[in-house]
Amino acid sequence: MKPAARPASRDATRKSRRSTEESPLVKWLLISLSLGFVLLFLFLPLLNVFAQAFARGWGGYWAAIQNPDTLAAIRLTLIVAAITVPLNAVFGVVASWAIAKFEFRGKALLNTFIDLPFSISPVVVGLMYLLVFGLQGFLGEWLDKHDIRIVFAVPGIVLATLFVTFPFVARELVPVMQAQGSDQEQAALTLGASGWKTFWHVTLPSMKWGLLYGIILCNARAMGEFGAVSVVSGHITGLTDTMPLRVEKLNQEFNATAAYSVASLLALLALVTLGIKTLLEWKQERELQHAQLAAITTPGTEADPPRETDTDQLYR
């Protein structure tokens, strides 16, 4: 008796699966190259930073961090980040909401301008501010008469950092809001909710993960910015030196231990940023899994009663 013929669809599926699978040699070669690249160009330099920072022990490390000029650089870096990150968050929410939810003239131009800092060198950005606000710049004479200092002062550092970091929040939010559409907002407005309630209870919860990602990346870039800040700061020790500028100055003074000590703080910031981002991604995935389980569970049962939606909560 002849065995039954295999279904054509099953054979086609197996052939398709075999055609997309790589050989074990290729698979392990690609994995080895990727891990080798990460180890050689990322992990080893990072490990060397911490090793050099603690070359003279904890006492030498702590003495380098406790230097008054280093503390001033840390303080200024935190101040600049505390100013620029909230401003970028507000701009990112407004710009992404406008791009994703509305059609208007200049939409493509606005979308292009958001990417402008990615295409311009930070050094050029600093030079632009110098040519506008510097003593020999377009507004330099007027600012000097009114005793207003922009460049070689904290305002110039804030403006330069703000320019190079403002795309991060917007670029995280625009794809999220475009994928979600505007159906929920329109439903809430149709049922009588105000614009503020619609934003607070419908729009903001749906984009919270993208907003957090953007804020984290923006904060990391703001604290690590060097090029634009280097041009507009004037490198005044204890006044306009940020942490990256302090690292460069210590290295030029052949104080390697102190330079690596400050650099280790920036490296630690990058690791913390990566850890927080990973944690948020894990929480987002967990929420998505719970939402999918809730969607396939039959509503109305005693074990799983119907859940009130965010839109329903607006009209109690």
C-alpha positions in Angstrom: 0.0 0.0 0.0 1.5 3.4 -1.0 1.9 6.0 1.6 -0.5 9.0 1.3 0.9 11.9 -0.6 1.9 14.9 1.4 -0.2 18.0 1.0 1.3 20.4 -1.5 0.9 23.3 0.9 3.0 21.5 3.6 5.8 20.8 1.1 5.7 24.4 -0.1 6.0 25.6 3.5 8.9 23.4 4.3 10.7 24.4 1.1 10.1 28.1 1.9 11.4 27.5 5.5 14.6 25.8 4.2 15.2 28.6 1.6 15.2 31.2 4.4 17.3 29.3 6.9 21.1 29.9 6.8 23.6 27.2 7.4 25.1 26.8 10.9 28.4 28.1 9.7 27.0 31.3 8.4 24.9 31.8 11.5 27.7 31.4 13.9 30.0 33.5 11.7 27.6 36.4 11.8 27.1 36.1 15.5 30.8 35.9 16.1 31.5 39.0 14.0 28.8 41.0 15.8 30.0 40.0 19.3 33.6 40.6 18.3 32.7 44.1 17.0 30.9 44.9 20.2 33.7 43.6 22.4 36.5 45.3 20.5 35.0 48.7 19.8 32.5 49.2 22.7 33.2 47.0 25.7 37.0 47.1 25.8 37.2 50.9 25.5 34.5 51.3 28.2 36.3 48.9 30.5 39.6 50.8 29.9 37.9 54.1 30.9 37.0 52.7 34.4 40.3 50.9 34.7 42.3 54.2 34.1 39.9 56.1 36.3 40.7 53.9 39.3 44.4 53.4 38.5 45.3 55.3 41.6 42.6 53.7 43.8 39.4 55.0 45.2 41.3 57.9 46.9 42.7 59.2 43.7 39.4 58.9 41.9 37.5 60.7 44.6 40.1 63.5 44.8 39.7 64.0 41.1 35.9 64.2 41.3 36.0 66.5 44.4 38.1 69.1 42.5 36.2 72.5 42.6 36.5 73.0 38.8 35.3 69.5 38.2 32.3 70.0 40.5 31.5 73.2 38.7 31.6 71.4 35.4 29.2 68.7 36.8 26.9 71.3 38.2 26.8 73.2 34.9 26.1 70.0 32.9 23.2 69.2 35.2 21.8 72.7 34.9 22.0 72.7 31.1 20.3 69.3 31.0 17.6 70.4 33.4 16.7 73.4 31.1 17.0 71.8 27.7 15.3 68.4 28.3 11.9 69.8 29.5 11.9 72.4 26.6 12.7 69.6 24.1 9.9 67.4 25.6 7.4 70.2 25.2 8.5 70.9 21.6 8.5 67.2 20.8 5.0 66.7 22.0 3.7 69.8 20.2 5.5 69.1 16.9 4.6 65.4 16.8 1.0 66.1 17.6 0.8 68.7 14.8 2.6 66.4 12.3 0.6 63.2 13.1 -2.8 64.6 13.7 -3.3 67.6 11.4 -2.8 68.5 7.7 -1.5 72.0 7.1 0.8 74.0 4.8 4.4 73.7 5.7 4.0 70.2 7.3 6.8 68.7 5.1 9.0 71.7 5.8 8.5 71.3 9.6 9.3 67.6 9.3 12.5 68.5 7.5 13.5 71.2 10.0 13.2 68.7 12.8 16.0 66.6 11.2 18.2 69.6 10.6 20.5 69.1 13.6 21.2 65.6 12.4 22.6 66.9 9.2 24.7 69.9 10.5 27.9 69.4 12.4 27.7 70.6 16.0 30.8 72.7 15.5 28.9 74.6 12.7 26.0 75.1 15.1 28.2 76.7 17.6 29.8 78.9 14.9 26.3 80.0 13.8 25.5 81.1 17.4 28.9 82.8 17.6 28.2 84.8 14.4 24.8 85.9 15.6 25.4 86.6 19.3 29.2 87.1 19.5 30.8 90.5 19.9 31.5 90.8 16.2 28.2 89.1 15.3 24.9 90.4 14.0 23.5 91.2 17.5 26.8 91.5 19.3 27.0 95.2 19.5 23.4 95.6 20.7 23.9 92.9 23.3 27.1 94.5 24.5 25.4 97.9 25.0 22.7 96.3 27.1 25.2 94.2 29.1 23.7 90.9 27.9 26.0 87.9 27.5 25.0 85.0 25.3 28.2 83.4 24.0 31.0 82.5 26.5 28.2 82.2 29.1 25.6 79.8 30.2 22.8 81.1 27.9 24.9 80.3 24.8 25.6 76.8 26.1 21.9 76.2 26.7 21.0 77.5 23.2 23.6 75.3 21.5 22.6 72.2 23.5 18.9 72.9 22.8 19.6 73.0 19.0 21.5 69.8 18.8 19.1 67.8 21.0 15.6 69.0 20.0 15.0 66.3 17.3 15.2 63.4 19.8 11.8 63.6 21.5 10.0 64.5 18.3 11.6 61.7 16.3 10.5 59.2 18.9 6.9 60.5 19.1 6.0 61.1 15.4 6.0 57.4 14.3 4.1 56.4 17.4 1.4 59.0 17.0 1.1 58.4 13.2 0.7 54.6 13.8 -2.1 55.3 16.4 -4.1 57.7 14.2 -6.6 60.1 15.5 -9.7 57.9 15.9 -9.6 57.9 19.7 -9.2 61.7 20.0 -12.1 62.2 17.5 -14.3 59.9 19.5 -13.5 61.7 22.7 -14.2 65.1 21.2 -17.4 63.9 19.6 -18.7 62.6 23.0 -18.1 66.1 24.5 -14.6 65.9 26.1 -12.6 69.1 26.1 -9.3 69.3 24.3 -7.3 69.2 27.5 -9.1 66.1 28.8 -8.7 64.4 25.5 -4.9 65.1 25.6 -4.5 64.1 29.2 -6.6 60.9 29.2 -6.3 59.7 25.6 -3.3 61.1 23.8 -0.7 61.2 26.5 -1.2 57.6 27.8 -0.9 56.3 24.3 2.5 58.0 23.6 4.0 57.7 27.1 6.7 55.1 26.1 7.8 57.1 23.1 8.0 60.2 25.2 10.1 58.5 27.9 12.5 57.1 25.2 12.9 60.5 23.7 13.5 62.2 27.1 16.2 59.6 28.0 18.1 59.9 24.7 17.8 63.7 24.8 19.2 63.9 28.4 22.1 61.6 27.5 23.0 63.7 24.4 22.6 67.0 26.3 25.1 65.9 29.0 27.5 64.5 26.5 27.4 67.3 23.9 30.9 68.6 23.0 31.2 70.3 19.6 28.7 73.1 19.7 29.3 73.8 23.4 33.0 73.9 22.8 32.6 76.8 20.3 30.2 79.0 22.4 31.5 78.3 25.9 34.9 80.0 25.7 36.4 77.2 27.9 36.4 79.4 31.1 37.5 77.0 33.8 35.0 76.9 36.7 32.4 78.9 34.8 31.6 77.6 31.3 33.2 74.2 31.3 30.8 71.2 31.0 31.9 67.7 31.8 33.0 66.8 28.2 35.0 70.1 28.0 36.5 69.3 31.4 37.7 65.9 30.2 39.4 67.5 27.2 41.0 70.2 29.3 42.4 67.7 31.9 43.7 65.5 29.0 45.5 68.5 27.5 47.0 69.1 30.9 48.3 65.5 31.0 46.2 64.7 34.0 45.0 61.4 32.7 43.6 60.0 35.9 41.4 63.0 36.5 40.3 63.0 32.8 39.4 59.4 33.0 37.6 59.9 36.3 35.3 62.6 34.8 34.9 60.5 31.6 33.8 57.5 33.8 30.9 59.6 35.0 29.8 60.2 31.4 30.3 56.5 30.7 28.2 55.6 33.8 25.5 57.9 32.5 25.5 56.1 29.2 25.1 52.7 31.0 22.3 54.0 33.2 20.6 55.4 30.1 20.9 52.0 28.4 19.6 50.2 31.5 16.5 52.5 31.8 15.7 52.2 28.1 15.9 48.4 28.4 13.7 48.4 31.4 11.1 50.6 29.7 11.1 48.4 26.6 10.5 45.4 28.9 7.6 47.1 30.6 6.1 48.1 27.3 6.3 44.5 26.1 4.7 43.3 29.2 1.9 45.8 28.9 1.4 44.8 25.2 1.2 41.1 26.2 -1.4 41.9 28.9 -3.4 43.9 26.5 -3.4 41.0 24.0 -4.5 38.6 26.7 -7.3 40.9 27.7 -8.4 41.2 24.1 -8.8 37.5 23.6 -10.5 36.9 26.9 -14.3 36.8 26.7 -15.6 39.9 28.5 -18.5 39.8 30.9 -17.4 36.8 32.8 -17.0 36.8 36.6 -13.2 36.2 36.3 -12.7 39.0 33.8 -15.3 41.7 34.0 -15.5 44.4 31.3 -12.9 47.1 31.8 -13.8 50.7 31.5 -11.9 52.5 28.8 -10.1 55.8 29.0 -12.7 57.4 26.9 -15.5 56.2 29.2 -13.6 57.8 32.2 -13.9 61.2 30.7 -17.7 61.4 31.0 -18.5 60.2 34.5 
